[in-house]
């Protein structure tokens, strides 16, 4: 079975001003801890190789469809300009569970 540990959900949003932001939802890479021991699922935003934001979610590593729904919701908000690519803006979304 696929999990967010091995295959994170990654989508790209194009902001109203044209910049591209990568939305990644999965287990964050930690050089000090084995990936198999991590069960934190985080949302990470990056643009042009620059890290913009990271917040932990309430998702479990096997909630792939929920992660995909969350990623789509964040992308939609970023593209509509209703969501800023900041930790403060995405945190409320990351803290709520989606129905699949």
PyMOL commands that place a pseudoatom at each C-alpha (Angstrom):
pseudoatom trace, name=CA, resn=UNK, resi=1, chain=A, elem=C, hetatm=0, pos=[0.000, 0.000, 0.000]
pseudoatom trace, name=CA, resn=UNK, resi=2, chain=A, elem=C, hetatm=0, pos=[1.206, 3.464, -0.867]
pseudoatom trace, name=CA, resn=UNK, resi=3, chain=A, elem=C, hetatm=0, pos=[1.629, 5.924, 1.941]
pseudoatom trace, name=CA, resn=UNK, resi=4, chain=A, elem=C, hetatm=0, pos=[2.584, 9.558, 2.290]
pseudoatom trace, name=CA, resn=UNK, resi=5, chain=A, elem=C, hetatm=0, pos=[5.864, 8.324, 3.757]
pseudoatom trace, name=CA, resn=UNK, resi=6, chain=A, elem=C, hetatm=0, pos=[7.071, 6.922, 0.454]
pseudoatom trace, name=CA, resn=UNK, resi=7, chain=A, elem=C, hetatm=0, pos=[5.041, 8.907, -2.026]
pseudoatom trace, name=CA, resn=UNK, resi=8, chain=A, elem=C, hetatm=0, pos=[4.110, 12.428, -0.959]
pseudoatom trace, name=CA, resn=UNK, resi=9, chain=A, elem=C, hetatm=0, pos=[1.363, 14.334, -2.742]
pseudoatom trace, name=CA, resn=UNK, resi=10, chain=A, elem=C, hetatm=0, pos=[2.941, 17.121, -4.797]
pseudoatom trace, name=CA, resn=UNK, resi=11, chain=A, elem=C, hetatm=0, pos=[0.981, 19.704, -6.759]
pseudoatom trace, name=CA, resn=UNK, resi=12, chain=A, elem=C, hetatm=0, pos=[1.988, 23.007, -8.339]
pseudoatom trace, name=CA, resn=UNK, resi=13, chain=A, elem=C, hetatm=0, pos=[-0.009, 26.217, -8.016]
pseudoatom trace, name=CA, resn=UNK, resi=14, chain=A, elem=C, hetatm=0, pos=[0.438, 29.281, -10.209]
pseudoatom trace, name=CA, resn=UNK, resi=15, chain=A, elem=C, hetatm=0, pos=[-0.100, 32.408, -8.141]
pseudoatom trace, name=CA, resn=UNK, resi=16, chain=A, elem=C, hetatm=0, pos=[-2.070, 35.359, -9.567]
pseudoatom trace, name=CA, resn=UNK, resi=17, chain=A, elem=C, hetatm=0, pos=[1.247, 37.208, -10.092]
pseudoatom trace, name=CA, resn=UNK, resi=18, chain=A, elem=C, hetatm=0, pos=[2.628, 34.267, -12.074]
pseudoatom trace, name=CA, resn=UNK, resi=19, chain=A, elem=C, hetatm=0, pos=[4.988, 32.668, -9.568]
pseudoatom trace, name=CA, resn=UNK, resi=20, chain=A, elem=C, hetatm=0, pos=[4.790, 28.897, -9.205]
pseudoatom trace, name=CA, resn=UNK, resi=21, chain=A, elem=C, hetatm=0, pos=[4.471, 27.359, -5.753]
pseudoatom trace, name=CA, resn=UNK, resi=22, chain=A, elem=C, hetatm=0, pos=[4.982, 23.652, -5.114]
pseudoatom trace, name=CA, resn=UNK, resi=23, chain=A, elem=C, hetatm=0, pos=[2.623, 22.193, -2.505]
pseudoatom trace, name=CA, resn=UNK, resi=24, chain=A, elem=C, hetatm=0, pos=[4.046, 18.995, -0.986]
pseudoatom trace, name=CA, resn=UNK, resi=25, chain=A, elem=C, hetatm=0, pos=[2.160, 16.934, 1.575]
pseudoatom trace, name=CA, resn=UNK, resi=26, chain=A, elem=C, hetatm=0, pos=[4.022, 14.039, 3.100]
pseudoatom trace, name=CA, resn=UNK, resi=27, chain=A, elem=C, hetatm=0, pos=[6.460, 12.954, 5.764]
pseudoatom trace, name=CA, resn=UNK, resi=28, chain=A, elem=C, hetatm=0, pos=[9.154, 15.640, 5.984]
pseudoatom trace, name=CA, resn=UNK, resi=29, chain=A, elem=C, hetatm=0, pos=[12.672, 14.475, 5.241]
pseudoatom trace, name=CA, resn=UNK, resi=30, chain=A, elem=C, hetatm=0, pos=[14.726, 14.342, 8.424]
pseudoatom trace, name=CA, resn=UNK, resi=31, chain=A, elem=C, hetatm=0, pos=[18.392, 13.445, 8.067]
pseudoatom trace, name=CA, resn=UNK, resi=32, chain=A, elem=C, hetatm=0, pos=[18.564, 12.291, 11.701]
pseudoatom trace, name=CA, resn=UNK, resi=33, chain=A, elem=C, hetatm=0, pos=[15.522, 10.005, 11.866]
pseudoatom trace, name=CA, resn=UNK, resi=34, chain=A, elem=C, hetatm=0, pos=[14.694, 6.985, 9.726]
pseudoatom trace, name=CA, resn=UNK, resi=35, chain=A, elem=C, hetatm=0, pos=[11.774, 7.732, 7.432]
pseudoatom trace, name=CA, resn=UNK, resi=36, chain=A, elem=C, hetatm=0, pos=[10.010, 4.604, 8.728]
pseudoatom trace, name=CA, resn=UNK, resi=37, chain=A, elem=C, hetatm=0, pos=[9.962, 6.040, 12.256]
pseudoatom trace, name=CA, resn=UNK, resi=38, chain=A, elem=C, hetatm=0, pos=[8.348, 9.309, 11.250]
pseudoatom trace, name=CA, resn=UNK, resi=39, chain=A, elem=C, hetatm=0, pos=[4.587, 9.536, 11.177]
pseudoatom trace, name=CA, resn=UNK, resi=40, chain=A, elem=C, hetatm=0, pos=[4.201, 13.300, 11.042]
pseudoatom trace, name=CA, resn=UNK, resi=41, chain=A, elem=C, hetatm=0, pos=[2.585, 14.519, 7.836]
pseudoatom trace, name=CA, resn=UNK, resi=42, chain=A, elem=C, hetatm=0, pos=[3.467, 18.085, 6.895]
pseudoatom trace, name=CA, resn=UNK, resi=43, chain=A, elem=C, hetatm=0, pos=[2.448, 20.583, 4.236]
pseudoatom trace, name=CA, resn=UNK, resi=44, chain=A, elem=C, hetatm=0, pos=[5.483, 22.232, 2.690]
pseudoatom trace, name=CA, resn=UNK, resi=45, chain=A, elem=C, hetatm=0, pos=[5.408, 25.143, 0.261]
pseudoatom trace, name=CA, resn=UNK, resi=46, chain=A, elem=C, hetatm=0, pos=[8.339, 26.050, -1.962]
pseudoatom trace, name=CA, resn=UNK, resi=47, chain=A, elem=C, hetatm=0, pos=[8.896, 28.378, -4.893]
pseudoatom trace, name=CA, resn=UNK, resi=48, chain=A, elem=C, hetatm=0, pos=[11.908, 28.632, -7.155]
pseudoatom trace, name=CA, resn=UNK, resi=49, chain=A, elem=C, hetatm=0, pos=[13.940, 26.387, -4.871]
pseudoatom trace, name=CA, resn=UNK, resi=50, chain=A, elem=C, hetatm=0, pos=[13.133, 28.597, -1.894]
pseudoatom trace, name=CA, resn=UNK, resi=51, chain=A, elem=C, hetatm=0, pos=[11.350, 27.171, 1.138]
pseudoatom trace, name=CA, resn=UNK, resi=52, chain=A, elem=C, hetatm=0, pos=[8.252, 29.268, 1.916]
pseudoatom trace, name=CA, resn=UNK, resi=53, chain=A, elem=C, hetatm=0, pos=[6.379, 27.470, 4.675]
pseudoatom trace, name=CA, resn=UNK, resi=54, chain=A, elem=C, hetatm=0, pos=[5.901, 24.196, 6.507]
pseudoatom trace, name=CA, resn=UNK, resi=55, chain=A, elem=C, hetatm=0, pos=[3.147, 23.189, 8.904]
pseudoatom trace, name=CA, resn=UNK, resi=56, chain=A, elem=C, hetatm=0, pos=[2.275, 19.833, 10.419]
pseudoatom trace, name=CA, resn=UNK, resi=57, chain=A, elem=C, hetatm=0, pos=[-1.129, 18.385, 9.591]
pseudoatom trace, name=CA, resn=UNK, resi=58, chain=A, elem=C, hetatm=0, pos=[-3.557, 16.196, 11.495]
pseudoatom trace, name=CA, resn=UNK, resi=59, chain=A, elem=C, hetatm=0, pos=[-3.285, 13.574, 8.735]
pseudoatom trace, name=CA, resn=UNK, resi=60, chain=A, elem=C, hetatm=0, pos=[-1.893, 10.064, 9.178]
pseudoatom trace, name=CA, resn=UNK, resi=61, chain=A, elem=C, hetatm=0, pos=[0.624, 8.641, 6.713]
pseudoatom trace, name=CA, resn=UNK, resi=62, chain=A, elem=C, hetatm=0, pos=[-2.023, 6.394, 5.147]
pseudoatom trace, name=CA, resn=UNK, resi=63, chain=A, elem=C, hetatm=0, pos=[-4.546, 9.194, 4.506]
pseudoatom trace, name=CA, resn=UNK, resi=64, chain=A, elem=C, hetatm=0, pos=[-3.450, 9.735, 0.923]
pseudoatom trace, name=CA, resn=UNK, resi=65, chain=A, elem=C, hetatm=0, pos=[-6.839, 10.744, -0.472]
pseudoatom trace, name=CA, resn=UNK, resi=66, chain=A, elem=C, hetatm=0, pos=[-7.304, 13.269, 2.349]
pseudoatom trace, name=CA, resn=UNK, resi=67, chain=A, elem=C, hetatm=0, pos=[-3.830, 14.648, 1.629]
pseudoatom trace, name=CA, resn=UNK, resi=68, chain=A, elem=C, hetatm=0, pos=[-4.711, 14.966, -2.056]
pseudoatom trace, name=CA, resn=UNK, resi=69, chain=A, elem=C, hetatm=0, pos=[-7.927, 16.831, -1.139]
pseudoatom trace, name=CA, resn=UNK, resi=70, chain=A, elem=C, hetatm=0, pos=[-5.969, 19.153, 1.158]
pseudoatom trace, name=CA, resn=UNK, resi=71, chain=A, elem=C, hetatm=0, pos=[-3.364, 19.805, -1.549]
pseudoatom trace, name=CA, resn=UNK, resi=72, chain=A, elem=C, hetatm=0, pos=[-6.091, 20.629, -4.083]
pseudoatom trace, name=CA, resn=UNK, resi=73, chain=A, elem=C, hetatm=0, pos=[-7.754, 22.978, -1.584]
pseudoatom trace, name=CA, resn=UNK, resi=74, chain=A, elem=C, hetatm=0, pos=[-4.451, 24.797, -0.929]
pseudoatom trace, name=CA, resn=UNK, resi=75, chain=A, elem=C, hetatm=0, pos=[-3.665, 25.025, -4.662]
pseudoatom trace, name=CA, resn=UNK, resi=76, chain=A, elem=C, hetatm=0, pos=[-7.149, 26.422, -5.362]
pseudoatom trace, name=CA, resn=UNK, resi=77, chain=A, elem=C, hetatm=0, pos=[-6.725, 29.057, -2.649]
pseudoatom trace, name=CA, resn=UNK, resi=78, chain=A, elem=C, hetatm=0, pos=[-3.244, 30.035, -3.814]
pseudoatom trace, name=CA, resn=UNK, resi=79, chain=A, elem=C, hetatm=0, pos=[-4.352, 30.307, -7.446]
pseudoatom trace, name=CA, resn=UNK, resi=80, chain=A, elem=C, hetatm=0, pos=[-7.456, 32.336, -6.508]
pseudoatom trace, name=CA, resn=UNK, resi=81, chain=A, elem=C, hetatm=0, pos=[-5.332, 34.667, -4.395]
pseudoatom trace, name=CA, resn=UNK, resi=82, chain=A, elem=C, hetatm=0, pos=[-7.464, 33.943, -1.317]
pseudoatom trace, name=CA, resn=UNK, resi=83, chain=A, elem=C, hetatm=0, pos=[-4.620, 32.079, 0.389]
pseudoatom trace, name=CA, resn=UNK, resi=84, chain=A, elem=C, hetatm=0, pos=[-1.137, 33.451, 0.985]
pseudoatom trace, name=CA, resn=UNK, resi=85, chain=A, elem=C, hetatm=0, pos=[1.819, 31.040, 0.663]
pseudoatom trace, name=CA, resn=UNK, resi=86, chain=A, elem=C, hetatm=0, pos=[2.614, 31.348, 4.381]
pseudoatom trace, name=CA, resn=UNK, resi=87, chain=A, elem=C, hetatm=0, pos=[2.503, 28.985, 7.335]
pseudoatom trace, name=CA, resn=UNK, resi=88, chain=A, elem=C, hetatm=0, pos=[-0.076, 31.174, 9.105]
pseudoatom trace, name=CA, resn=UNK, resi=89, chain=A, elem=C, hetatm=0, pos=[-2.413, 31.032, 6.104]
pseudoatom trace, name=CA, resn=UNK, resi=90, chain=A, elem=C, hetatm=0, pos=[-2.257, 27.280, 5.516]
pseudoatom trace, name=CA, resn=UNK, resi=91, chain=A, elem=C, hetatm=0, pos=[-2.241, 26.178, 9.150]
pseudoatom trace, name=CA, resn=UNK, resi=92, chain=A, elem=C, hetatm=0, pos=[-6.049, 26.317, 9.637]
pseudoatom trace, name=CA, resn=UNK, resi=93, chain=A, elem=C, hetatm=0, pos=[-6.487, 24.069, 6.568]
pseudoatom trace, name=CA, resn=UNK, resi=94, chain=A, elem=C, hetatm=0, pos=[-3.783, 21.659, 7.733]
pseudoatom trace, name=CA, resn=UNK, resi=95, chain=A, elem=C, hetatm=0, pos=[-5.500, 21.339, 11.119]
pseudoatom trace, name=CA, resn=UNK, resi=96, chain=A, elem=C, hetatm=0, pos=[-8.843, 20.152, 9.770]
pseudoatom trace, name=CA, resn=UNK, resi=97, chain=A, elem=C, hetatm=0, pos=[-9.725, 16.703, 8.442]
pseudoatom trace, name=CA, resn=UNK, resi=98, chain=A, elem=C, hetatm=0, pos=[-11.359, 16.399, 5.029]
pseudoatom trace, name=CA, resn=UNK, resi=99, chain=A, elem=C, hetatm=0, pos=[-14.079, 13.951, 4.145]
pseudoatom trace, name=CA, resn=UNK, resi=100, chain=A, elem=C, hetatm=0, pos=[-13.067, 11.853, 1.156]
for i in range(1, 100): cmd.bond("trace and resi %d" % i, "trace and resi %d" % (i + 1))
show_as sticks, trace
zoom trace
